[in-house]
Structure formats: structure tokens, C-alpha cells
Amino acid sequence: AQRVTQPEKLLSVFKGAPVELKCNYSYSGSPELFWYVQYSRQRLQLLLRHISRESIKGFTADLNKGETSFHLKKPFAQEEDSAMYYCALSGPHSGNTPLVFGKGTRLSVIA
Amino acid sequence: NAGVMQNPRHLVRRRGQEARLRCSPMKGHSHVYWYRQLPEEGLKFMVYLQKENIIDESGMPKERFSAEFPKEGPSILRIQQVVRGDSAAYFCASSPPGGRDTQYFGPGTRLTVL
């Protein structure tokens, strides 16, 4: 069964502290993994995808197939990072297959 | 490009009424997805459509729910005889042909059933 688990419902960190949002998945095959972010009163938007291997807004995520994880990290949190973060997976062609989402983690960065 | 549009943004219905949610995909996008988000839950896939075709409706409840994406006009998610448990945020996403690009989301429609 396809499943995405985000164990933390809420994560609070101080400004300047490192951030790690956890994501584990189960999928038989080679999934594509994504992080989506939803800022207050804004639509869900793509933050990054594992095949791009890029850093967006200082965030990175590495796909660990052995641990079936795709944790999101940032070395120094900023107040503007406060948002809801969703980890998601899809089949190999993400435009043609539904996304499976985790329940989300609310990140709160405290000044 | 205006992005994915959804209307209405908020919809209030009484039990037993019908709800119609509309989604206009991004220009050039021919794939549309509908997701539902219940309180305290992640988004759950409902249905995947291309123009005039339902590709995958494995996430749709068997009764009262239907979706279409006509040749002209927006995609419509229709819920007949709404019940309180239908109260949720409904999100539409679109993607271009080819399958290589990801999905882009609309702002959602928040349905409240009284």
C-alpha cells in the first residue's frame, strides 16, 4: 500500500535553529517524492521534488531508499518559514498519477 | 498565467442539497485532479480526469459524488444530497500533457454542510 507518514503534527523551533521535518513512505516501486508548503492564506505550492536535487529557500531533502525517508531540512530557520508542510509521493510520472499526501506538519518558527 | 482557479472559495449547503465545485486548470493543462482534505487530515485523492474522460476515480465515494471535465469549460465536482461528513476543503490540481511535470494546486473550496 502507498502511504506517507509525517510523525510530527507540530514542530516549533527558534529562529536560527536547524529544522528537520520528517517524512517516511511506503511504496512498491520507484516513487517520486515531493514537499509541498502552504503559507497562511495561500494555496498549496511545490517546495521541492527529489528528482530536481535542488535547494529552495534554503531547504533540502534527500531521498533515502534504504530507510524509505525523505526528510526536509534547513540549517537556519527563518520566521517566514512558518507554514504547513506536506510530504507527498506519486508514481514515476507525477503528472499522470495521483499524489499521496502525509497529514502534514505545522512548522512554527519563534523569534 | 492565472494559475488554477476554483470557485466558489466558500460554499455553505444544508443537508440534502447539492454542491457544485468548479475548477479551471492552468492554461495548456489537460489533466485535472480533485483532492479532499478533512479536518486534521492530509489531502486525499478523489478523481483524475482528462478532457471528456475519467481516468481514475478510485478515490471517489461510490454514491452521491460525480466529476466531469468537458471539452469546453471547467471541471465540475458534484456532490448530491450533501451530508455533514462532506464538510471539507476540496482542492483541484492540474498538470500539462506528457506526465513529466508536477501538479499545480488551486486555492480550494471550503464546503460547509449545516
Interface residues (C-beta under 8 A of the other chain):
Chain A: V4 Q6 F34 Y36 Q42 R43 L44 Q45 L46 R49 Y86 H93 S94 G95 N96 T97 P98 L99 V100 F101 G102 K103 G104
Chain B: G3 V4 H31 Y33 Y35 E40 E41 G42 L43 K44 F45 Y48 D56 G59 F91 A93 S95 P96 P97 G98 G99 R100 D101 T102 Q103 Y104 F105 G106 P107 G108
